[in-house]
Amino acid sequence: MLTIHEFQEKLLSEAVNANFKEAEIFYKKTESFQCMIFEGEIDTYETSVEGGLGFRGLHNGKMGFESTA
């Protein structure tokens, strides 16, 4: 499995190979943890990881953008 850095490098390399004149990547990842205590005991807890990736590029004189979450 690729790291995010390796993935970004590969994606930009593929953009160059596909004749993109300009390309950029935006990546964001957030992690959170929440714990509720009631009468000295763990009542509820929640963990989450969210992320998203955006790609923008100039190809054949036209700018395009794609994103995923």
mmCIF file as gemmi writes it, N, C-alpha and C atoms, coordinates in Angstrom:
data_model
loop_
_atom_site.group_PDB
_atom_site.id
_atom_site.type_symbol
_atom_site.label_atom_id
_atom_site.label_alt_id
_atom_site.label_comp_id
_atom_site.label_asym_id
_atom_site.label_entity_id
_atom_site.label_seq_id
_atom_site.pdbx_PDB_ins_code
_atom_site.Cartn_x
_atom_site.Cartn_y
_atom_site.Cartn_z
_atom_site.occupancy
_atom_site.B_iso_or_equiv
_atom_site.pdbx_formal_charge
_atom_site.auth_seq_id
_atom_site.auth_asym_id
_atom_site.pdbx_PDB_model_num
ATOM 1 N N . MET Axp A 1 ? 0.851 -1.18 0 1 0 ? 1 A 1
ATOM 2 C CA . MET Axp A 1 ? 0 0 0 1 0 ? 1 A 1
ATOM 3 C C . MET Axp A 1 ? 0.895 1.241 0 1 0 ? 1 A 1
ATOM 4 N N . LEU Axp A 2 ? 0.522 2.219 -0.798 1 0 ? 2 A 1
ATOM 5 C CA . LEU Axp A 2 ? 1.285 3.461 -0.894 1 0 ? 2 A 1
ATOM 6 C C . LEU Axp A 2 ? 1.007 4.372 0.291 1 0 ? 2 A 1
ATOM 7 N N . THR Axp A 3 ? 2.026 5.112 0.705 1 0 ? 3 A 1
ATOM 8 C CA . THR Axp A 3 ? 1.793 6.178 1.679 1 0 ? 3 A 1
ATOM 9 C C . THR Axp A 3 ? 1.136 7.333 0.939 1 0 ? 3 A 1
ATOM 10 N N . ILE Axp A 4 ? 0.572 8.293 1.671 1 0 ? 4 A 1
ATOM 11 C CA . ILE Axp A 4 ? -0.067 9.434 1.005 1 0 ? 4 A 1
ATOM 12 C C . ILE Axp A 4 ? 0.954 10.227 0.195 1 0 ? 4 A 1
ATOM 13 N N . HIS Axp A 5 ? 2.175 10.331 0.699 1 0 ? 5 A 1
ATOM 14 C CA . HIS Axp A 5 ? 3.212 11.06 -0.037 1 0 ? 5 A 1
ATOM 15 C C . HIS Axp A 5 ? 3.543 10.341 -1.346 1 0 ? 5 A 1
ATOM 16 N N . GLU Axp A 6 ? 3.681 9.031 -1.301 1 0 ? 6 A 1
ATOM 17 C CA . GLU Axp A 6 ? 3.967 8.254 -2.511 1 0 ? 6 A 1
ATOM 18 C C . GLU Axp A 6 ? 2.811 8.363 -3.502 1 0 ? 6 A 1
ATOM 19 N N . PHE Axp A 7 ? 1.574 8.324 -2.992 1 0 ? 7 A 1
ATOM 20 C CA . PHE Axp A 7 ? 0.403 8.452 -3.853 1 0 ? 7 A 1
ATOM 21 C C . PHE Axp A 7 ? 0.377 9.806 -4.555 1 0 ? 7 A 1
ATOM 22 N N . GLN Axp A 8 ? 0.654 10.877 -3.8 1 0 ? 8 A 1
ATOM 23 C CA . GLN Axp A 8 ? 0.663 12.212 -4.386 1 0 ? 8 A 1
ATOM 24 C C . GLN Axp A 8 ? 1.724 12.324 -5.473 1 0 ? 8 A 1
ATOM 25 N N . GLU Axp A 9 ? 2.913 11.79 -5.214 1 0 ? 9 A 1
ATOM 26 C CA . GLU Axp A 9 ? 3.99 11.841 -6.212 1 0 ? 9 A 1
ATOM 27 C C . GLU Axp A 9 ? 3.591 11.064 -7.466 1 0 ? 9 A 1
ATOM 28 N N . LYS Axp A 10 ? 2.989 9.888 -7.286 1 0 ? 10 A 1
ATOM 29 C CA . LYS Axp A 10 ? 2.562 9.08 -8.427 1 0 ? 10 A 1
ATOM 30 C C . LYS Axp A 10 ? 1.471 9.794 -9.226 1 0 ? 10 A 1
ATOM 31 N N . LEU Axp A 11 ? 0.501 10.395 -8.528 1 0 ? 11 A 1
ATOM 32 C CA . LEU Axp A 11 ? -0.582 11.105 -9.2 1 0 ? 11 A 1
ATOM 33 C C . LEU Axp A 11 ? -0.049 12.282 -10.017 1 0 ? 11 A 1
ATOM 34 N N . LEU Axp A 12 ? 0.864 13.061 -9.449 1 0 ? 12 A 1
ATOM 35 C CA . LEU Axp A 12 ? 1.442 14.188 -10.186 1 0 ? 12 A 1
ATOM 36 C C . LEU Axp A 12 ? 2.281 13.703 -11.363 1 0 ? 12 A 1
ATOM 37 N N . SER Axp A 13 ? 2.989 12.599 -11.197 1 0 ? 13 A 1
ATOM 38 C CA . SER Axp A 13 ? 3.772 12.022 -12.298 1 0 ? 13 A 1
ATOM 39 C C . SER Axp A 13 ? 2.852 11.59 -13.438 1 0 ? 13 A 1
ATOM 40 N N . GLU Axp A 14 ? 1.727 10.976 -13.094 1 0 ? 14 A 1
ATOM 41 C CA . GLU Axp A 14 ? 0.755 10.563 -14.113 1 0 ? 14 A 1
ATOM 42 C C . GLU Axp A 14 ? 0.14 11.78 -14.802 1 0 ? 14 A 1
ATOM 43 N N . ALA Axp A 15 ? -0.064 12.845 -14.067 1 0 ? 15 A 1
ATOM 44 C CA . ALA Axp A 15 ? -0.602 14.072 -14.671 1 0 ? 15 A 1
ATOM 45 C C . ALA Axp A 15 ? 0.374 14.624 -15.705 1 0 ? 15 A 1
ATOM 46 N N . VAL Axp A 16 ? 1.662 14.615 -15.383 1 0 ? 16 A 1
ATOM 47 C CA . VAL Axp A 16 ? 2.682 15.07 -16.346 1 0 ? 16 A 1
ATOM 48 C C . VAL Axp A 16 ? 2.664 14.17 -17.577 1 0 ? 16 A 1
ATOM 49 N N . ASN Axp A 17 ? 2.586 12.853 -17.373 1 0 ? 17 A 1
ATOM 50 C CA . ASN Axp A 17 ? 2.54 11.904 -18.491 1 0 ? 17 A 1
ATOM 51 C C . ASN Axp A 17 ? 1.305 12.092 -19.363 1 0 ? 17 A 1
ATOM 52 N N . ALA Axp A 18 ? 0.219 12.598 -18.782 1 0 ? 18 A 1
ATOM 53 C CA . ALA Axp A 18 ? -1.026 12.829 -19.516 1 0 ? 18 A 1
ATOM 54 C C . ALA Axp A 18 ? -1.085 14.238 -20.104 1 0 ? 18 A 1
ATOM 55 N N . ASN Axp A 19 ? 0.055 14.934 -20.107 1 0 ? 19 A 1
ATOM 56 C CA . ASN Axp A 19 ? 0.181 16.279 -20.703 1 0 ? 19 A 1
ATOM 57 C C . ASN Axp A 19 ? -0.587 17.379 -19.978 1 0 ? 19 A 1
ATOM 58 N N . PHE Axp A 20 ? -0.763 17.232 -18.66 1 0 ? 20 A 1
ATOM 59 C CA . PHE Axp A 20 ? -1.3 18.343 -17.888 1 0 ? 20 A 1
ATOM 60 C C . PHE Axp A 20 ? -0.23 19.427 -17.829 1 0 ? 20 A 1
ATOM 61 N N . LYS Axp A 21 ? -0.613 20.673 -18.069 1 0 ? 21 A 1
ATOM 62 C CA . LYS Axp A 21 ? 0.34 21.79 -17.998 1 0 ? 21 A 1
ATOM 63 C C . LYS Axp A 21 ? 0.556 22.232 -16.558 1 0 ? 21 A 1
ATOM 64 N N . GLU Axp A 22 ? -0.474 22.112 -15.722 1 0 ? 22 A 1
ATOM 65 C CA . GLU Axp A 22 ? -0.397 22.434 -14.301 1 0 ? 22 A 1
ATOM 66 C C . GLU Axp A 22 ? -1.247 21.418 -13.548 1 0 ? 22 A 1
ATOM 67 N N . ALA Axp A 23 ? -0.839 21.098 -12.326 1 0 ? 23 A 1
ATOM 68 C CA . ALA Axp A 23 ? -1.621 20.172 -11.505 1 0 ? 23 A 1
ATOM 69 C C . ALA Axp A 23 ? -1.304 20.425 -10.041 1 0 ? 23 A 1
ATOM 70 N N . GLU Axp A 24 ? -2.324 20.254 -9.199 1 0 ? 24 A 1
ATOM 71 C CA . GLU Axp A 24 ? -2.106 20.367 -7.761 1 0 ? 24 A 1
ATOM 72 C C . GLU Axp A 24 ? -3.023 19.396 -7.035 1 0 ? 24 A 1
ATOM 73 N N . ILE Axp A 25 ? -2.57 18.989 -5.849 1 0 ? 25 A 1
ATOM 74 C CA . ILE Axp A 25 ? -3.314 18.049 -5.017 1 0 ? 25 A 1
ATOM 75 C C . ILE Axp A 25 ? -3.52 18.684 -3.645 1 0 ? 25 A 1
ATOM 76 N N . PHE Axp A 26 ? -4.727 18.484 -3.107 1 0 ? 26 A 1
ATOM 77 C CA . PHE Axp A 26 ? -5.022 18.915 -1.746 1 0 ? 26 A 1
ATOM 78 C C . PHE Axp A 26 ? -5.476 17.677 -0.984 1 0 ? 26 A 1
ATOM 79 N N . TYR Axp A 27 ? -4.856 17.409 0.169 1 0 ? 27 A 1
ATOM 80 C CA . TYR Axp A 27 ? -5.209 16.257 0.987 1 0 ? 27 A 1
ATOM 81 C C . TYR Axp A 27 ? -5.398 16.715 2.426 1 0 ? 27 A 1
ATOM 82 N N . LYS Axp A 28 ? -6.463 16.22 3.055 1 0 ? 28 A 1
ATOM 83 C CA . LYS Axp A 28 ? -6.731 16.578 4.445 1 0 ? 28 A 1
ATOM 84 C C . LYS Axp A 28 ? -7.212 15.335 5.187 1 0 ? 28 A 1
ATOM 85 N N . LYS Axp A 29 ? -6.705 15.165 6.413 1 0 ? 29 A 1
ATOM 86 C CA . LYS Axp A 29 ? -7.112 14.044 7.254 1 0 ? 29 A 1
ATOM 87 C C . LYS Axp A 29 ? -7.286 14.559 8.683 1 0 ? 29 A 1
ATOM 88 N N . THR Axp A 30 ? -8.4 14.209 9.305 1 0 ? 30 A 1
ATOM 89 C CA . THR Axp A 30 ? -8.633 14.585 10.694 1 0 ? 30 A 1
ATOM 90 C C . THR Axp A 30 ? -9.03 13.341 11.487 1 0 ? 30 A 1
ATOM 91 N N . GLU Axp A 31 ? -8.569 13.291 12.722 1 0 ? 31 A 1
ATOM 92 C CA . GLU Axp A 31 ? -8.914 12.204 13.632 1 0 ? 31 A 1
ATOM 93 C C . GLU Axp A 31 ? -9.493 12.822 14.9 1 0 ? 31 A 1
ATOM 94 N N . SER Axp A 32 ? -10.495 12.15 15.479 1 0 ? 32 A 1
ATOM 95 C CA . SER Axp A 32 ? -11.061 12.674 16.726 1 0 ? 32 A 1
ATOM 96 C C . SER Axp A 32 ? -11.411 11.519 17.67 1 0 ? 32 A 1
ATOM 97 N N . PHE Axp A 33 ? -11.452 11.857 18.95 1 0 ? 33 A 1
ATOM 98 C CA . PHE Axp A 33 ? -11.814 10.907 19.996 1 0 ? 33 A 1
ATOM 99 C C . PHE Axp A 33 ? -12.65 11.653 21.028 1 0 ? 33 A 1
ATOM 100 N N . GLN Axp A 34 ? -13.759 11.047 21.435 1 0 ? 34 A 1
ATOM 101 C CA . GLN Axp A 34 ? -14.629 11.657 22.44 1 0 ? 34 A 1
ATOM 102 C C . GLN Axp A 34 ? -15.034 10.562 23.421 1 0 ? 34 A 1
ATOM 103 N N . CYS Axp A 35 ? -14.998 10.88 24.708 1 0 ? 35 A 1
ATOM 104 C CA . CYS Axp A 35 ? -15.345 9.912 25.749 1 0 ? 35 A 1
ATOM 105 C C . CYS Axp A 35 ? -16.232 10.604 26.789 1 0 ? 35 A 1
ATOM 106 N N . MET Axp A 36 ? -17.343 9.973 27.143 1 0 ? 36 A 1
ATOM 107 C CA . MET Axp A 36 ? -18.256 10.512 28.144 1 0 ? 36 A 1
ATOM 108 C C . MET Axp A 36 ? -18.2 9.604 29.37 1 0 ? 36 A 1
ATOM 109 N N . ILE Axp A 37 ? -18.042 10.214 30.542 1 0 ? 37 A 1
ATOM 110 C CA . ILE Axp A 37 ? -17.974 9.487 31.803 1 0 ? 37 A 1
ATOM 111 C C . ILE Axp A 37 ? -19.244 9.778 32.604 1 0 ? 37 A 1
ATOM 112 N N . PHE Axp A 38 ? -19.862 8.746 33.159 1 0 ? 38 A 1
ATOM 113 C CA . PHE Axp A 38 ? -21.038 8.905 34.005 1 0 ? 38 A 1
ATOM 114 C C . PHE Axp A 38 ? -20.817 8.075 35.262 1 0 ? 38 A 1
ATOM 115 N N . GLU Axp A 39 ? -20.865 8.747 36.415 1 0 ? 39 A 1
ATOM 116 C CA . GLU Axp A 39 ? -20.664 8.117 37.716 1 0 ? 39 A 1
ATOM 117 C C . GLU Axp A 39 ? -19.376 7.28 37.747 1 0 ? 39 A 1
ATOM 118 N N . GLY Axp A 40 ? -18.308 7.845 37.206 1 0 ? 40 A 1
ATOM 119 C CA . GLY Axp A 40 ? -16.991 7.213 37.245 1 0 ? 40 A 1
ATOM 120 C C . GLY Axp A 40 ? -16.773 6.099 36.239 1 0 ? 40 A 1
ATOM 121 N N . GLU Axp A 41 ? -17.729 5.842 35.379 1 0 ? 41 A 1
ATOM 122 C CA . GLU Axp A 41 ? -17.625 4.778 34.375 1 0 ? 41 A 1
ATOM 123 C C . GLU Axp A 41 ? -17.728 5.381 32.97 1 0 ? 41 A 1
ATOM 124 N N . ILE Axp A 42 ? -17.07 4.739 32.035 1 0 ? 42 A 1
ATOM 125 C CA . ILE Axp A 42 ? -17.208 5.173 30.638 1 0 ? 42 A 1
ATOM 126 C C . ILE Axp A 42 ? -18.631 4.872 30.19 1 0 ? 42 A 1
ATOM 127 N N . ASP Axp A 43 ? -19.324 5.908 29.771 1 0 ? 43 A 1
ATOM 128 C CA . ASP Axp A 43 ? -20.709 5.779 29.326 1 0 ? 43 A 1
ATOM 129 C C . ASP Axp A 43 ? -20.747 5.549 27.81 1 0 ? 43 A 1
ATOM 130 N N . THR Axp A 44 ? -20.082 6.416 27.079 1 0 ? 44 A 1
ATOM 131 C CA . THR Axp A 44 ? -19.995 6.281 25.624 1 0 ? 44 A 1
ATOM 132 C C . THR Axp A 44 ? -18.64 6.8 25.166 1 0 ? 44 A 1
ATOM 133 N N . TYR Axp A 45 ? -18.207 6.31 24.049 1 0 ? 45 A 1
ATOM 134 C CA . TYR Axp A 45 ? -17.006 6.871 23.426 1 0 ? 45 A 1
ATOM 135 C C . TYR Axp A 45 ? -17.151 6.772 21.915 1 0 ? 45 A 1
ATOM 136 N N . GLU Axp A 46 ? -16.418 7.61 21.232 1 0 ? 46 A 1
ATOM 137 C CA . GLU Axp A 46 ? -16.485 7.65 19.773 1 0 ? 46 A 1
ATOM 138 C C . GLU Axp A 46 ? -15.112 8 19.224 1 0 ? 46 A 1
ATOM 139 N N . THR Axp A 47 ? -14.704 7.284 18.205 1 0 ? 47 A 1
ATOM 140 C CA . THR Axp A 47 ? -13.492 7.625 17.471 1 0 ? 47 A 1
ATOM 141 C C . THR Axp A 47 ? -13.867 7.749 15.997 1 0 ? 47 A 1
ATOM 142 N N . SER Axp A 48 ? -13.195 8.647 15.316 1 0 ? 48 A 1
ATOM 143 C CA . SER Axp A 48 ? -13.462 8.795 13.886 1 0 ? 48 A 1
ATOM 144 C C . SER Axp A 48 ? -12.215 9.287 13.159 1 0 ? 48 A 1
ATOM 145 N N . VAL Axp A 49 ? -12.147 8.908 11.891 1 0 ? 49 A 1
ATOM 146 C CA . VAL Axp A 49 ? -11.099 9.373 10.99 1 0 ? 49 A 1
ATOM 147 C C . VAL Axp A 49 ? -11.8 9.805 9.711 1 0 ? 49 A 1
ATOM 148 N N . GLU Axp A 50 ? -11.54 11.022 9.301 1 0 ? 50 A 1
ATOM 149 C CA . GLU Axp A 50 ? -12.129 11.546 8.076 1 0 ? 50 A 1
ATOM 150 C C . GLU Axp A 50 ? -11.014 12.072 7.191 1 0 ? 50 A 1
ATOM 151 N N . GLY Axp A 51 ? -11.222 11.99 5.892 1 0 ? 51 A 1
ATOM 152 C CA . GLY Axp A 51 ? -10.211 12.501 4.982 1 0 ? 51 A 1
ATOM 153 C C . GLY Axp A 51 ? -10.81 12.836 3.634 1 0 ? 51 A 1
ATOM 154 N N . GLY Axp A 52 ? -10.056 13.565 2.872 1 0 ? 52 A 1
ATOM 155 C CA . GLY Axp A 52 ? -10.493 13.929 1.539 1 0 ? 52 A 1
ATOM 156 C C . GLY Axp A 52 ? -9.312 14.293 0.669 1 0 ? 52 A 1
ATOM 157 N N . LEU Axp A 53 ? -9.529 14.192 -0.631 1 0 ? 53 A 1
ATOM 158 C CA . LEU Axp A 53 ? -8.485 14.503 -1.591 1 0 ? 53 A 1
ATOM 159 C C . LEU Axp A 53 ? -9.089 15.298 -2.73 1 0 ? 53 A 1
ATOM 160 N N . GLY Axp A 54 ? -8.402 16.34 -3.136 1 0 ? 54 A 1
ATOM 161 C CA . GLY Axp A 54 ? -8.822 17.128 -4.285 1 0 ? 54 A 1
ATOM 162 C C . GLY Axp A 54 ? -7.696 17.211 -5.294 1 0 ? 54 A 1
ATOM 163 N N . PHE Axp A 55 ? -8.037 17.202 -6.568 1 0 ? 55 A 1
ATOM 164 C CA . PHE Axp A 55 ? -7.057 17.322 -7.651 1 0 ? 55 A 1
ATOM 165 C C . PHE Axp A 55 ? -7.549 18.375 -8.622 1 0 ? 55 A 1
ATOM 166 N N . ARG Axp A 56 ? -6.667 19.288 -8.97 1 0 ? 56 A 1
ATOM 167 C CA . ARG Axp A 56 ? -7.006 20.318 -9.948 1 0 ? 56 A 1
ATOM 168 C C . ARG Axp A 56 ? -5.908 20.341 -10.983 1 0 ? 56 A 1
ATOM 169 N N . GLY Axp A 57 ? -6.292 20.458 -12.257 1 0 ? 57 A 1
ATOM 170 C CA . GLY Axp A 57 ? -5.278 20.469 -13.299 1 0 ? 57 A 1
ATOM 171 C C . GLY Axp A 57 ? -5.703 21.214 -14.548 1 0 ? 57 A 1
ATOM 172 N N . LEU Axp A 58 ? -4.713 21.661 -15.295 1 0 ? 58 A 1
ATOM 173 C CA . LEU Axp A 58 ? -4.915 22.364 -16.56 1 0 ? 58 A 1
ATOM 174 C C . LEU Axp A 58 ? -4.513 21.426 -17.691 1 0 ? 58 A 1
ATOM 175 N N . HIS Axp A 59 ? -5.489 21.078 -18.54 1 0 ? 59 A 1
ATOM 176 C CA . HIS Axp A 59 ? -5.264 20.133 -19.631 1 0 ? 59 A 1
ATOM 177 C C . HIS Axp A 59 ? -5.945 20.664 -20.888 1 0 ? 59 A 1
ATOM 178 N N . ASN Axp A 60 ? -5.186 20.758 -21.959 1 0 ? 60 A 1
ATOM 179 C CA . ASN Axp A 60 ? -5.716 21.287 -23.227 1 0 ? 60 A 1
ATOM 180 C C . ASN Axp A 60 ? -6.373 22.651 -23.046 1 0 ? 60 A 1
ATOM 181 N N . GLY Axp A 61 ? -5.766 23.487 -22.22 1 0 ? 61 A 1
ATOM 182 C CA . GLY Axp A 61 ? -6.255 24.843 -22.005 1 0 ? 61 A 1
ATOM 183 C C . GLY Axp A 61 ? -7.478 24.966 -21.115 1 0 ? 61 A 1
ATOM 184 N N . LYS Axp A 62 ? -7.928 23.86 -20.521 1 0 ? 62 A 1
ATOM 185 C CA . LYS Axp A 62 ? -9.121 23.882 -19.669 1 0 ? 62 A 1
ATOM 186 C C . LYS Axp A 62 ? -8.748 23.424 -18.262 1 0 ? 62 A 1
ATOM 187 N N . MET Axp A 63 ? -9.304 24.113 -17.269 1 0 ? 63 A 1
ATOM 188 C CA . MET Axp A 63 ? -9.073 23.762 -15.877 1 0 ? 63 A 1
ATOM 189 C C . MET Axp A 63 ? -10.171 22.823 -15.402 1 0 ? 63 A 1
ATOM 190 N N . GLY Axp A 64 ? -9.783 21.762 -14.702 1 0 ? 64 A 1
ATOM 191 C CA . GLY Axp A 64 ? -10.756 20.818 -14.16 1 0 ? 64 A 1
ATOM 192 C C . GLY Axp A 64 ? -10.442 20.528 -12.699 1 0 ? 64 A 1
ATOM 193 N N . PHE Axp A 65 ? -11.445 20.084 -11.966 1 0 ? 65 A 1
ATOM 194 C CA . PHE Axp A 65 ? -11.271 19.776 -10.552 1 0 ? 65 A 1
ATOM 195 C C . PHE Axp A 65 ? -12.095 18.542 -10.208 1 0 ? 65 A 1
ATOM 196 N N . GLU Axp A 66 ? -11.521 17.679 -9.374 1 0 ? 66 A 1
ATOM 197 C CA . GLU Axp A 66 ? -12.228 16.508 -8.885 1 0 ? 66 A 1
ATOM 198 C C . GLU Axp A 66 ? -11.882 16.326 -7.419 1 0 ? 66 A 1
ATOM 199 N N . SER Axp A 67 ? -12.837 15.822 -6.639 1 0 ? 67 A 1
ATOM 200 C CA . SER Axp A 67 ? -12.561 15.599 -5.218 1 0 ? 67 A 1
ATOM 201 C C . SER Axp A 67 ? -13.317 14.367 -4.734 1 0 ? 67 A 1
ATOM 202 N N . THR Axp A 68 ? -12.848 13.84 -3.619 1 0 ? 68 A 1
ATOM 203 C CA . THR Axp A 68 ? -13.492 12.717 -2.963 1 0 ? 68 A 1
ATOM 204 C C . THR Axp A 68 ? -13.316 12.851 -1.453 1 0 ? 68 A 1
ATOM 205 N N . ALA Axp A 69 ? -14.202 12.234 -0.719 1 0 ? 69 A 1
ATOM 206 C CA . ALA Axp A 69 ? -14.124 12.291 0.751 1 0 ? 69 A 1
ATOM 207 C C . ALA Axp A 69 ? -14.159 10.89 1.312 1 0 ? 69 A 1
